Amino acid sequence: MTKKERAARPPASTRATGSVTLADVAKIAGVSPITVSRVVNHPELVTADTLAQVQQVIERTGYVPNLLAGGLASKRTRLVAALVPSLTNSIFVDTIEALTDRLWQAGYQVLLGLSGYPATREDALLSAVLSRRPDAIYLTGINHSAATRQRLVNARIPIVETWDMTPTPIDMLVGFSHERIGQAVARHLWKRGHRAFGIVSADDARAVARQRGFLLELEAHGARKAAIVTVPAPSTLTLGKQGLAKMLDAGARPSAVFCSSDLLAHGALEEARSRRLGLPADLALMGFGDLEFAQHTFPALSTVRIDRAAIGRHAAELILASIEGGEPAVKIVDVGFTIIDRGTT
C-alpha cells in the first residue's frame, strides 16, 4: 500500500463501525469540516483545486453524506416517498418516472414503496416511511384505513393522492373518476349496438369502481344483467384468459366484454382467438390503460387511455408548490380519460 493510499484510509475506529464521517474526510483531505460540507452542498463556493482534492478523498473513502442530519437542521430531507400497489403491472411506471424526473430537477429524491393488492402493507409501510421524515408523500388511490388517514393528517406534510377522484382528499389529489370511465365505456358499447355484456375484472377498489359505473349505465339503458368474472389483483394475461374461459364455459354469450385492464383484455383476446371467435364480429373487447402493447395485438386492442405521465407531473408540481410556496392554487386535478377505438371493437 502506497503512502497516498494509506493516507486515504479512514481511521481504524471508523473502519470498525463501517461508517466514514465528514470529519474523517476533512482530516484526510487536510481541510476543515465546513469545507467538506460546502463541497457536498454548495460546490460553487469552493475553489476548483479544493473541490477536486476533497472529491478525490470522498471517492477513495466511499464517504456518503448524511443528508438526513443536514435535512433535520433545515427541516428538509429532500425526500419524497411514493407508494404504489405493484410494479408488475407497468401501468404505474410512467407516472412514477414522470414524478421522479420532475422532483429530481428540483433537487428531491423519490423513495419508492410497494403497498400491495389490497393495500395490506400500507399502514406498516407508512410508519417506516414517516420515520424517514420525507418532505411529502405520494399515494396511489384514496382508500386508506382511518388510522392511516389520521397519521397522514398529523404528519403535517404535503400529501398527494392519485389515480382516483374524490371531493374530500386528505390534502391534494391528481386523478380521474373510475366510475365515469365505466359509464362512458358502457355508453360507447351500447351505441355500437351491443346488448349482451360481460365483465372480467380484478378485485381492487379502482377496478370495482369502473365495474360499478359500467353496471349503473347498463341499468339506465334497461340492459339485461351482465356476466361477471372477478379475478384477484394484480391483473395478468393468464388471469384474463382464464376469466373469459370461465365466463364462456358457464354458458354466457356476451357480444362485448369490458376488462378492468389491458392485461386482462389481452388474455381474453387470446382466449377468444383460441376458440376461433371473430373479433369484433363475435366478441368485442375493451381494456383499460392503453399500455404500449395494446396497439400491437391482433387485432389491436380497444381501451381507455389515461395520461399516466401527466399524473406524475401534476403530482410533482403540487408537491413542489406546497413545499416551496405554501398553498397550491389548485389542489384537485382531474386528468380525464379518452376511449380509444381499435380493432377489438
TISE-389653 format. One record per residue (C-alpha): residue number from 0; residue in one letter; z, x, y. Coordinates in Angstrom, 3 decimals, padded with zeros to 6 digits. Each point is the difference from the previous one (the first is absolute). Layout:
% TISE-389653
{resi=NUM, resn=A, z=Z, x=X, y=Y}
...
This chain:
% TISE-389653
{resi=0, resn=M, z=000.000, x=000.000, y=000.000}
{resi=1, resn=T, z=-001.002, x=001.415, y=003.358}
{resi=2, resn=K, z=002.339, x=000.324, y=002.974}
{resi=3, resn=K, z=-001.941, x=-002.786, y=001.748}
{resi=4, resn=E, z=000.364, x=-002.308, y=-003.010}
{resi=5, resn=R, z=003.727, x=000.736, y=-000.247}
{resi=6, resn=A, z=000.361, x=-000.851, y=003.660}
{resi=7, resn=A, z=-001.741, x=-003.328, y=-000.554}
{resi=8, resn=R, z=002.411, x=-001.035, y=-002.762}
{resi=9, resn=P, z=002.731, x=-002.410, y=001.082}
{resi=10, resn=P, z=003.616, x=001.111, y=-000.428}
{resi=11, resn=A, z=001.512, x=-000.188, y=-003.490}
{resi=12, resn=S, z=002.298, x=-002.850, y=001.009}
{resi=13, resn=T, z=-002.991, x=-002.036, y=001.107}
{resi=14, resn=R, z=-001.902, x=000.745, y=-003.206}
{resi=15, resn=A, z=002.970, x=-001.227, y=-001.995}
{resi=16, resn=T, z=-000.076, x=-003.381, y=001.721}
{resi=17, resn=G, z=-003.789, x=-000.194, y=-000.165}
{resi=18, resn=S, z=-000.361, x=-000.835, y=003.679}
{resi=19, resn=V, z=-001.409, x=002.232, y=002.721}
{resi=20, resn=T, z=001.479, x=-000.863, y=003.378}
{resi=21, resn=L, z=-001.302, x=000.300, y=003.531}
{resi=22, resn=A, z=002.617, x=002.704, y=000.597}
{resi=23, resn=D, z=-001.379, x=001.992, y=-002.954}
{resi=24, resn=V, z=-003.509, x=-000.127, y=001.447}
{resi=25, resn=A, z=001.299, x=001.074, y=003.424}
{resi=26, resn=K, z=001.883, x=002.978, y=-001.492}
{resi=27, resn=I, z=-002.984, x=001.205, y=-002.046}
{resi=28, resn=A, z=-002.428, x=-000.462, y=002.886}
{resi=29, resn=G, z=002.343, x=001.708, y=002.443}
{resi=30, resn=V, z=000.041, x=-002.924, y=002.434}
{resi=31, resn=S, z=002.528, x=-002.604, y=001.087}
{resi=32, resn=P, z=000.417, x=-003.321, y=-001.868}
{resi=33, resn=I, z=-001.210, x=-001.852, y=003.090}
{resi=34, resn=T, z=-003.266, x=001.956, y=-000.173}
{resi=35, resn=V, z=-000.520, x=-001.083, y=-003.620}
{resi=36, resn=S, z=000.728, x=-003.587, y=001.044}
{resi=37, resn=R, z=-002.638, x=000.259, y=002.709}
{resi=38, resn=V, z=-002.536, x=001.397, y=-002.463}
{resi=39, resn=V, z=000.594, x=-003.001, y=-002.267}
{resi=40, resn=N, z=000.215, x=-002.733, y=002.628}
{resi=41, resn=H, z=-001.713, x=001.301, y=003.133}
{resi=42, resn=P, z=-002.277, x=002.946, y=-000.902}
{resi=43, resn=E, z=-001.734, x=-000.262, y=003.372}
{resi=44, resn=L, z=003.187, x=001.397, y=001.608}
{resi=45, resn=V, z=-000.097, x=003.230, y=-002.035}
{resi=46, resn=T, z=-002.161, x=003.068, y=000.576}
{resi=47, resn=A, z=-002.828, x=000.589, y=-002.460}
{resi=48, resn=D, z=001.596, x=003.183, y=-001.436}
{resi=49, resn=T, z=003.393, x=-001.634, y=-000.554}
{resi=50, resn=L, z=-001.649, x=-003.103, y=-001.471}
{resi=51, resn=A, z=-001.924, x=002.085, y=-002.524}
{resi=52, resn=Q, z=003.070, x=002.074, y=-000.862}
{resi=53, resn=V, z=002.236, x=-002.995, y=-000.679}
{resi=54, resn=Q, z=-002.699, x=-001.945, y=-001.874}
{resi=55, resn=Q, z=-000.507, x=002.973, y=-002.326}
{resi=56, resn=V, z=003.714, x=000.005, y=-000.837}
{resi=57, resn=I, z=-000.030, x=-003.760, y=-000.532}
{resi=58, resn=E, z=-002.918, x=000.378, y=-002.406}
{resi=59, resn=R, z=001.604, x=002.875, y=-001.925}
{resi=60, resn=T, z=003.407, x=-001.631, y=-000.354}
{resi=61, resn=G, z=-001.242, x=-003.513, y=-000.702}
{resi=62, resn=Y, z=002.180, x=-001.396, y=002.775}
{resi=63, resn=V, z=-000.293, x=-003.782, y=000.430}
{resi=64, resn=P, z=001.245, x=-001.341, y=003.357}
{resi=65, resn=N, z=002.799, x=-002.553, y=-000.247}
{resi=66, resn=L, z=-001.738, x=-002.727, y=001.983}
{resi=67, resn=L, z=002.738, x=-002.496, y=-000.859}
{resi=68, resn=A, z=002.655, x=002.096, y=001.740}
{resi=69, resn=G, z=-002.164, x=000.353, y=003.072}
{resi=70, resn=G, z=-000.886, x=-003.656, y=-000.122}
{resi=71, resn=L, z=003.629, x=-001.082, y=-000.057}
{resi=72, resn=A, z=000.646, x=001.910, y=003.185}
{resi=73, resn=S, z=-002.800, x=-001.892, y=001.730}
{resi=74, resn=K, z=000.512, x=-003.215, y=-002.038}
{resi=75, resn=R, z=-003.520, x=000.493, y=-001.440}
{resi=76, resn=T, z=-000.975, x=001.113, y=-003.497}
{resi=77, resn=R, z=-003.768, x=-000.400, y=000.519}
{resi=78, resn=L, z=-000.056, x=-001.850, y=-003.336}
{resi=79, resn=V, z=-001.410, x=-003.473, y=-000.649}
{resi=80, resn=A, z=000.775, x=-001.513, y=-003.400}
{resi=81, resn=A, z=-002.724, x=-002.134, y=-001.627}
{resi=82, resn=L, z=000.697, x=-002.233, y=-003.001}
{resi=83, resn=V, z=-002.877, x=-001.331, y=-002.120}
{resi=84, resn=P, z=000.112, x=-001.807, y=-003.366}
{resi=85, resn=S, z=-002.327, x=002.356, y=-001.863}
{resi=86, resn=L, z=-002.792, x=002.536, y=000.348}
{resi=87, resn=T, z=-001.646, x=-000.890, y=-003.317}
{resi=88, resn=N, z=-001.715, x=-002.775, y=001.957}
{resi=89, resn=S, z=-002.068, x=001.795, y=002.631}
{resi=90, resn=I, z=000.129, x=-002.982, y=002.381}
{resi=91, resn=F, z=002.935, x=001.594, y=001.858}
{resi=92, resn=V, z=-001.438, x=003.531, y=000.213}
{resi=93, resn=D, z=-002.264, x=-000.513, y=003.031}
{resi=94, resn=T, z=002.892, x=-001.531, y=001.924}
{resi=95, resn=I, z=002.384, x=002.865, y=-000.736}
{resi=96, resn=E, z=-002.645, x=002.614, y=000.828}
{resi=97, resn=A, z=-000.695, x=-001.627, y=003.374}
{resi=98, resn=L, z=003.730, x=-000.293, y=000.703}
{resi=99, resn=T, z=000.582, x=003.636, y=-000.946}
{resi=100, resn=D, z=-002.944, x=001.314, y=002.028}
{resi=101, resn=R, z=001.066, x=-001.757, y=003.200}
{resi=102, resn=L, z=003.645, x=000.972, y=-000.326}
{resi=103, resn=W, z=-000.984, x=003.589, y=-000.791}
{resi=104, resn=Q, z=-001.922, x=000.158, y=003.261}
{resi=105, resn=A, z=003.205, x=-000.983, y=001.793}
{resi=106, resn=G, z=002.114, x=002.575, y=-001.841}
{resi=107, resn=Y, z=001.571, x=-002.241, y=-002.634}
{resi=108, resn=Q, z=000.061, x=000.381, y=-003.782}
{resi=109, resn=V, z=-000.118, x=-002.895, y=-002.501}
{resi=110, resn=L, z=002.517, x=-000.170, y=-002.840}
{resi=111, resn=L, z=-001.525, x=-002.203, y=-002.729}
{resi=112, resn=G, z=002.011, x=-002.114, y=-002.443}
{resi=113, resn=L, z=-001.174, x=-002.319, y=-002.800}
{resi=114, resn=S, z=001.945, x=-003.263, y=-000.170}
{resi=115, resn=G, z=-001.689, x=-001.398, y=-003.129}
{resi=116, resn=Y, z=-001.085, x=-003.499, y=-001.132}
{resi=117, resn=P, z=002.053, x=-002.019, y=000.644}
{resi=118, resn=A, z=001.802, x=002.006, y=002.681}
{resi=119, resn=T, z=002.961, x=000.581, y=-002.330}
{resi=120, resn=R, z=000.562, x=003.516, y=001.329}
{resi=121, resn=E, z=-000.204, x=-000.898, y=003.687}
{resi=122, resn=D, z=003.745, x=-000.290, y=000.648}
{resi=123, resn=A, z=000.862, x=003.324, y=-001.648}
{resi=124, resn=L, z=-003.055, x=001.681, y=001.489}
{resi=125, resn=L, z=000.901, x=-001.116, y=003.517}
{resi=126, resn=S, z=003.517, x=001.381, y=-000.414}
{resi=127, resn=A, z=-001.464, x=003.395, y=-000.851}
{resi=128, resn=V, z=-002.545, x=-000.246, y=002.814}
{resi=129, resn=L, z=002.532, x=-000.970, y=002.668}
{resi=130, resn=S, z=002.210, x=002.930, y=-000.993}
{resi=131, resn=R, z=-002.860, x=002.258, y=001.167}
{resi=132, resn=R, z=000.213, x=-001.673, y=003.426}
{resi=133, resn=P, z=-003.685, x=-000.813, y=000.498}
{resi=134, resn=D, z=-001.164, x=-000.870, y=003.491}
{resi=135, resn=A, z=-001.742, x=-003.142, y=-001.324}
{resi=136, resn=I, z=-000.757, x=-001.842, y=-003.244}
{resi=137, resn=Y, z=-003.292, x=-001.487, y=-001.231}
{resi=138, resn=L, z=000.365, x=-002.767, y=-002.611}
{resi=139, resn=T, z=-002.561, x=-001.750, y=-002.197}
{resi=140, resn=G, z=000.610, x=-003.725, y=000.003}
{resi=141, resn=I, z=002.567, x=-002.294, y=001.610}
{resi=142, resn=N, z=002.076, x=-001.002, y=-003.037}
{resi=143, resn=H, z=003.271, x=001.923, y=-000.011}
{resi=144, resn=S, z=003.510, x=-000.722, y=-001.215}
{resi=145, resn=A, z=002.517, x=-001.275, y=002.550}
{resi=146, resn=A, z=001.928, x=003.262, y=-000.344}
{resi=147, resn=T, z=-003.105, x=002.067, y=000.675}
{resi=148, resn=R, z=-000.931, x=-002.026, y=003.075}
{resi=149, resn=Q, z=003.494, x=000.421, y=001.428}
{resi=150, resn=R, z=-000.024, x=003.727, y=-000.727}
{resi=151, resn=L, z=-003.339, x=000.391, y=001.767}
{resi=152, resn=V, z=001.203, x=-001.957, y=003.024}
{resi=153, resn=N, z=003.139, x=002.137, y=000.143}
{resi=154, resn=A, z=-002.036, x=003.209, y=-000.174}
{resi=155, resn=R, z=-001.162, x=-000.621, y=003.593}
{resi=156, resn=I, z=-003.298, x=001.818, y=-000.505}
{resi=157, resn=P, z=-003.588, x=-001.332, y=000.194}
{resi=158, resn=I, z=-000.956, x=-001.991, y=-003.115}
{resi=159, resn=V, z=-003.595, x=-001.037, y=-000.709}
{resi=160, resn=E, z=-000.691, x=-002.474, y=-002.800}
{resi=161, resn=T, z=-003.620, x=-000.156, y=-001.189}
{resi=162, resn=W, z=-002.468, x=-001.755, y=-002.316}
{resi=163, resn=D, z=001.383, x=-003.448, y=000.743}
{resi=164, resn=M, z=000.590, x=-002.445, y=002.847}
{resi=165, resn=T, z=003.108, x=-001.785, y=001.263}
{resi=166, resn=P, z=001.194, x=-001.182, y=003.417}
{resi=167, resn=T, z=003.402, x=001.612, y=-000.648}
{resi=168, resn=P, z=-000.417, x=003.668, y=-000.928}
{resi=169, resn=I, z=002.999, x=002.322, y=-000.084}
{resi=170, resn=D, z=-001.470, x=001.876, y=002.956}
{resi=171, resn=M, z=-003.803, x=000.476, y=000.088}
{resi=172, resn=L, z=-002.824, x=-001.190, y=-002.256}
{resi=173, resn=V, z=-003.603, x=000.921, y=-000.826}
{resi=174, resn=G, z=-001.758, x=-002.139, y=-002.560}
{resi=175, resn=F, z=-001.795, x=-003.243, y=-000.790}
{resi=176, resn=S, z=000.664, x=-003.364, y=-001.629}
{resi=177, resn=H, z=-000.434, x=-000.011, y=-003.775}
{resi=178, resn=E, z=000.242, x=-003.772, y=-000.055}
{resi=179, resn=R, z=-002.868, x=-000.292, y=002.481}
{resi=180, resn=I, z=-002.070, x=002.328, y=-002.176}
{resi=181, resn=G, z=000.543, x=-002.269, y=-003.006}
{resi=182, resn=Q, z=-001.002, x=-003.035, y=002.045}
{resi=183, resn=A, z=-003.108, x=001.718, y=001.396}
{resi=184, resn=V, z=-001.170, x=001.084, y=-003.462}
{resi=185, resn=A, z=000.468, x=-003.516, y=-001.393}
{resi=186, resn=R, z=-001.988, x=-001.507, y=002.894}
{resi=187, resn=H, z=-002.730, x=002.600, y=-000.476}
{resi=188, resn=L, z=-000.389, x=-000.702, y=-003.714}
{resi=189, resn=W, z=000.175, x=-003.770, y=000.539}
{resi=190, resn=K, z=-002.841, x=000.167, y=002.530}
{resi=191, resn=R, z=-002.049, x=001.836, y=-002.617}
{resi=192, resn=G, z=000.295, x=-002.997, y=-002.281}
{resi=193, resn=H, z=002.740, x=001.110, y=-002.390}
{resi=194, resn=R, z=002.311, x=-002.711, y=-001.308}
{resi=195, resn=A, z=001.747, x=001.627, y=-002.967}
{resi=196, resn=F, z=002.231, x=002.965, y=000.878}
{resi=197, resn=G, z=002.050, x=002.703, y=-001.619}
{resi=198, resn=I, z=002.478, x=002.560, y=001.305}
{resi=199, resn=V, z=000.899, x=003.367, y=-001.520}
{resi=200, resn=S, z=002.914, x=001.262, y=002.053}
{resi=201, resn=A, z=002.662, x=002.686, y=-000.007}
{resi=202, resn=D, z=003.588, x=-001.197, y=000.363}
{resi=203, resn=D, z=000.958, x=001.865, y=003.179}
{resi=204, resn=A, z=000.957, x=-002.013, y=003.096}
{resi=205, resn=R, z=-003.191, x=000.665, y=001.977}
{resi=206, resn=A, z=-002.290, x=-000.944, y=-002.894}
{resi=207, resn=V, z=002.046, x=-003.151, y=-000.555}
{resi=208, resn=A, z=-000.424, x=-000.902, y=003.693}
{resi=209, resn=R, z=-003.798, x=000.295, y=-000.308}
{resi=210, resn=Q, z=000.131, x=-002.193, y=-003.088}
{resi=211, resn=R, z=002.117, x=-002.560, y=001.833}
{resi=212, resn=G, z=-002.494, x=-000.191, y=002.874}
{resi=213, resn=F, z=-002.891, x=-000.351, y=-002.435}
{resi=214, resn=L, z=001.673, x=-002.888, y=-001.842}
{resi=215, resn=L, z=001.001, x=-001.768, y=003.224}
{resi=216, resn=E, z=-003.604, x=000.037, y=001.192}
{resi=217, resn=L, z=-001.304, x=-001.281, y=-003.341}
{resi=218, resn=E, z=002.563, x=-002.795, y=000.125}
{resi=219, resn=A, z=-001.208, x=-000.941, y=003.478}
{resi=220, resn=H, z=-003.532, x=-000.357, y=-001.430}
{resi=221, resn=G, z=001.210, x=-002.080, y=-002.921}
{resi=222, resn=A, z=-001.027, x=002.590, y=-002.587}
{resi=223, resn=R, z=001.327, x=-000.202, y=-003.520}
{resi=224, resn=K, z=002.727, x=002.393, y=-001.074}
{resi=225, resn=A, z=-001.023, x=003.663, y=-000.169}
{resi=226, resn=A, z=000.522, x=002.080, y=-003.136}
{resi=227, resn=I, z=002.512, x=002.768, y=000.768}
{resi=228, resn=V, z=000.756, x=003.225, y=-001.859}
{resi=229, resn=T, z=002.747, x=002.229, y=001.415}
{resi=230, resn=V, z=000.219, x=003.713, y=-000.824}
{resi=231, resn=P, z=002.687, x=002.543, y=000.903}
{resi=232, resn=A, z=-000.477, x=002.191, y=003.064}
{resi=233, resn=P, z=-001.374, x=002.558, y=000.605}
{resi=234, resn=S, z=-003.505, x=-001.247, y=-000.721}
{resi=235, resn=T, z=-002.351, x=001.864, y=-002.324}
{resi=236, resn=L, z=-003.534, x=-000.508, y=-001.256}
{resi=237, resn=T, z=001.361, x=-000.579, y=-003.516}
{resi=238, resn=L, z=002.318, x=-002.763, y=001.204}
{resi=239, resn=G, z=-002.926, x=-001.700, y=001.731}
{resi=240, resn=K, z=-002.078, x=000.125, y=-003.167}
{resi=241, resn=Q, z=002.875, x=-001.357, y=-002.068}
{resi=242, resn=G, z=000.793, x=-002.654, y=002.609}
{resi=243, resn=L, z=-003.487, x=-001.530, y=-000.009}
{resi=244, resn=A, z=-000.143, x=000.223, y=-003.799}
{resi=245, resn=K, z=003.281, x=-001.911, y=-000.259}
{resi=246, resn=M, z=-001.277, x=-002.667, y=002.390}
{resi=247, resn=L, z=-003.287, x=-000.508, y=-001.828}
{resi=248, resn=D, z=001.589, x=000.147, y=-003.452}
{resi=249, resn=A, z=002.365, x=-002.788, y=001.068}
{resi=250, resn=G, z=-003.030, x=-002.231, y=000.596}
{resi=251, resn=A, z=-000.234, x=000.173, y=003.792}
{resi=252, resn=R, z=-003.550, x=-000.010, y=001.365}
{resi=253, resn=P, z=000.217, x=000.859, y=003.706}
{resi=254, resn=S, z=-003.183, x=000.537, y=001.973}
{resi=255, resn=A, z=001.862, x=002.305, y=002.425}
{resi=256, resn=V, z=003.019, x=002.283, y=-000.449}
{resi=257, resn=F, z=002.066, x=001.502, y=002.818}
{resi=258, resn=C, z=001.692, x=003.255, y=-000.975}
{resi=259, resn=S, z=002.921, x=001.376, y=001.997}
{resi=260, resn=S, z=-001.517, x=003.491, y=000.137}
{resi=261, resn=D, z=-003.310, x=001.777, y=-000.419}
{resi=262, resn=L, z=001.364, x=001.759, y=-003.067}
{resi=263, resn=L, z=000.713, x=-003.304, y=-001.719}
{resi=264, resn=A, z=-003.385, x=-001.335, y=001.104}
{resi=265, resn=H, z=-001.744, x=003.085, y=-001.398}
{resi=266, resn=G, z=001.732, x=-000.533, y=-003.337}
{resi=267, resn=A, z=-000.943, x=-003.684, y=000.038}
{resi=268, resn=L, z=-003.589, x=000.959, y=000.777}
{resi=269, resn=E, z=-000.111, x=002.273, y=-003.056}
{resi=270, resn=E, z=001.464, x=-002.739, y=-002.199}
{resi=271, resn=A, z=-002.586, x=-002.491, y=001.283}
{resi=272, resn=R, z=-002.805, x=002.454, y=-000.715}
{resi=273, resn=S, z=001.325, x=000.650, y=-003.513}
{resi=274, resn=R, z=-000.209, x=-003.767, y=-000.618}
{resi=275, resn=R, z=-003.550, x=-000.034, y=001.386}
{resi=276, resn=L, z=000.934, x=-002.280, y=002.872}
{resi=277, resn=G, z=-002.421, x=000.095, y=002.922}
{resi=278, resn=L, z=001.494, x=001.090, y=003.315}
{resi=279, resn=P, z=000.104, x=-002.033, y=002.160}
{resi=280, resn=A, z=-002.066, x=-002.691, y=-001.826}
{resi=281, resn=D, z=002.613, x=-000.631, y=-002.715}
{resi=282, resn=L, z=003.029, x=001.448, y=001.762}
{resi=283, resn=A, z=000.624, x=001.088, y=003.600}
{resi=284, resn=L, z=002.672, x=002.641, y=000.676}
{resi=285, resn=M, z=001.851, x=000.848, y=003.205}
{resi=286, resn=G, z=002.380, x=002.939, y=000.380}
{resi=287, resn=F, z=002.269, x=001.274, y=002.753}
{resi=288, resn=G, z=000.151, x=003.325, y=001.850}
{resi=289, resn=D, z=-003.626, x=001.196, y=000.118}
{resi=290, resn=L, z=000.823, x=003.269, y=-001.720}
{resi=291, resn=E, z=-002.709, x=002.642, y=-000.042}
{resi=292, resn=F, z=-001.287, x=-000.855, y=-003.476}
{resi=293, resn=A, z=-000.466, x=-003.708, y=000.790}
{resi=294, resn=Q, z=-003.495, x=000.404, y=001.425}
{resi=295, resn=H, z=-001.059, x=002.150, y=-002.981}
{resi=296, resn=T, z=000.832, x=-002.320, y=-002.906}
{resi=297, resn=F, z=-002.837, x=-001.926, y=-001.668}
{resi=298, resn=P, z=-000.399, x=-002.466, y=001.456}
{resi=299, resn=A, z=001.762, x=001.159, y=003.181}
{resi=300, resn=L, z=003.433, x=-001.566, y=000.395}
{resi=301, resn=S, z=000.669, x=-002.659, y=002.619}
{resi=302, resn=T, z=003.392, x=000.517, y=001.603}
{resi=303, resn=V, z=002.229, x=-000.258, y=003.071}
{resi=304, resn=R, z=-000.105, x=002.986, y=002.310}
{resi=305, resn=I, z=003.114, x=001.247, y=001.768}
{resi=306, resn=D, z=-000.222, x=002.820, y=002.541}
{resi=307, resn=R, z=002.556, x=002.084, y=-001.852}
{resi=308, resn=A, z=-000.265, x=003.019, y=002.288}
{resi=309, resn=A, z=000.562, x=-002.229, y=003.055}
{resi=310, resn=I, z=003.364, x=-001.062, y=-001.449}
{resi=311, resn=G, z=001.082, x=003.644, y=-000.126}
{resi=312, resn=R, z=-001.287, x=000.788, y=003.489}
{resi=313, resn=H, z=001.633, x=-003.050, y=001.592}
{resi=314, resn=A, z=003.273, x=000.698, y=-001.817}
{resi=315, resn=A, z=-000.005, x=003.593, y=001.252}
{resi=316, resn=E, z=-000.691, x=-001.071, y=003.586}
{resi=317, resn=L, z=002.835, x=-002.537, y=-000.099}
{resi=318, resn=I, z=002.365, x=002.639, y=-001.373}
{resi=319, resn=L, z=-000.984, x=002.570, y=002.622}
{resi=320, resn=A, z=000.197, x=-002.499, y=002.839}
{resi=321, resn=S, z=003.440, x=-001.089, y=-001.165}
{resi=322, resn=I, z=001.305, x=003.554, y=-000.413}
{resi=323, resn=E, z=-001.490, x=001.462, y=003.146}
{resi=324, resn=G, z=-000.152, x=-002.915, y=002.382}
{resi=325, resn=G, z=002.512, x=-002.562, y=-001.143}
{resi=326, resn=E, z=-001.560, x=-003.439, y=-000.452}
{resi=327, resn=P, z=-003.646, x=-000.426, y=-001.139}
{resi=328, resn=A, z=-002.004, x=-002.558, y=001.987}
{resi=329, resn=V, z=-000.930, x=-001.825, y=-003.238}
{resi=330, resn=K, z=002.305, x=000.021, y=-003.024}
{resi=331, resn=I, z=-002.106, x=-002.074, y=-002.437}
{resi=332, resn=V, z=-003.590, x=001.014, y=-000.798}
{resi=333, resn=D, z=-002.233, x=-002.190, y=-002.200}
{resi=334, resn=V, z=-002.928, x=002.086, y=-001.316}
{resi=335, resn=G, z=-001.660, x=-003.044, y=-001.573}
{resi=336, resn=F, z=-002.410, x=000.049, y=-002.954}
{resi=337, resn=T, z=-003.659, x=-000.534, y=-000.894}
{resi=338, resn=I, z=-001.539, x=-001.651, y=-003.064}
{resi=339, resn=I, z=-002.717, x=002.230, y=-001.439}
{resi=340, resn=D, z=-002.687, x=-001.793, y=-002.010}
{resi=341, resn=R, z=-001.715, x=002.137, y=-002.617}
{resi=342, resn=G, z=-001.593, x=-000.529, y=-003.375}
{resi=343, resn=T, z=002.893, x=-001.672, y=-001.815}
{resi=344, resn=T, z=-000.049, x=-003.080, y=002.235}
